[in-house]
Amino acid sequence: MAIAAPILFLAAGSWTGWTYPDQPLALALLLMAVLSSSLVDHRGWTLVVACLASFTLILPLLVAQTWPHTSQALWLGSLWLTAAFLNWDPRRSNLSVEELKRALHQGPTGLLITE
């Protein structure tokens, strides 16, 4: 059920963006799509929604062969900052080289590393 909210916000934002290209309502709906995509359990879903929202913002500009306004560029930046903050998890630590070597040594025989 959580997947329906970002899809509906993306659909409404893209329709509003094509119908009323100068109104900021489409930009707000696309930002809501990115925000609501964090409710889905998959981490990559936020990035997919951010890519689709960016494509929705940029495509009408490419068709009209115009440069984006400053506000559109700021909204695009805010979409990606929101996606970055939603994907950032401070509880996950980076793998060290020793942990990676240990994991690969315990893997299938095709992945064994010899020194």
Solvent accessible surface area in square Angstrom, and as a share of the most:
residue,aa,sasa,rsa
1,M,212,0.95
2,A,41,0.31
3,I,77,0.39
4,A,36,0.28
5,A,32,0.25
6,P,0,0.00
7,I,84,0.43
8,L,121,0.60
9,F,59,0.25
10,L,21,0.10
11,A,57,0.44
12,A,41,0.32
13,G,0,0.00
14,S,31,0.20
15,W,159,0.56
16,T,7,0.04
17,G,13,0.13
18,W,121,0.42
19,T,60,0.35
20,Y,115,0.44
21,P,81,0.51
22,D,118,0.61
23,Q,98,0.44
24,P,79,0.49
25,L,104,0.52
26,A,4,0.03
27,L,14,0.07
28,A,38,0.30
29,L,33,0.16
30,L,1,0.01
31,L,37,0.18
32,M,85,0.38
33,A,0,0.00
34,V,0,0.00
35,L,76,0.38
36,S,11,0.07
37,S,0,0.00
38,S,50,0.32
39,L,120,0.60
40,V,18,0.11
41,D,139,0.72
42,H,131,0.59
43,R,107,0.39
44,G,39,0.38
45,W,57,0.20
46,T,5,0.03
47,L,82,0.41
48,V,69,0.40
49,V,0,0.00
50,A,0,0.00
51,C,70,0.42
52,L,86,0.43
53,A,0,0.00
54,S,11,0.07
55,F,119,0.50
56,T,21,0.12
57,L,23,0.12
58,I,67,0.34
59,L,55,0.27
60,P,24,0.15
61,L,27,0.13
62,L,117,0.58
63,V,101,0.58
64,A,65,0.50
65,Q,163,0.72
66,T,76,0.44
67,W,223,0.78
68,P,63,0.40
69,H,117,0.52
70,T,105,0.61
71,S,61,0.40
72,Q,32,0.14
73,A,52,0.40
74,L,123,0.61
75,W,68,0.24
76,L,45,0.22
77,G,34,0.32
78,S,38,0.24
79,L,1,0.01
80,W,96,0.34
81,L,109,0.54
82,T,24,0.14
83,A,0,0.00
84,A,55,0.43
85,F,145,0.60
86,L,64,0.32
87,N,25,0.13
88,W,170,0.60
89,D,31,0.16
90,P,90,0.57
91,R,208,0.76
92,R,152,0.55
93,S,103,0.67
94,N,144,0.74
95,L,131,0.65
96,S,55,0.36
97,V,108,0.62
98,E,111,0.50
99,E,73,0.33
100,L,87,0.43
101,K,58,0.24
102,R,134,0.49
103,A,61,0.47
104,L,55,0.27
105,H,72,0.32
106,Q,142,0.63
107,G,28,0.27
108,P,93,0.59
109,T,121,0.70
110,G,76,0.73
111,L,94,0.47
112,L,89,0.44
113,I,63,0.32
114,T,124,0.72
115,E,178,0.80
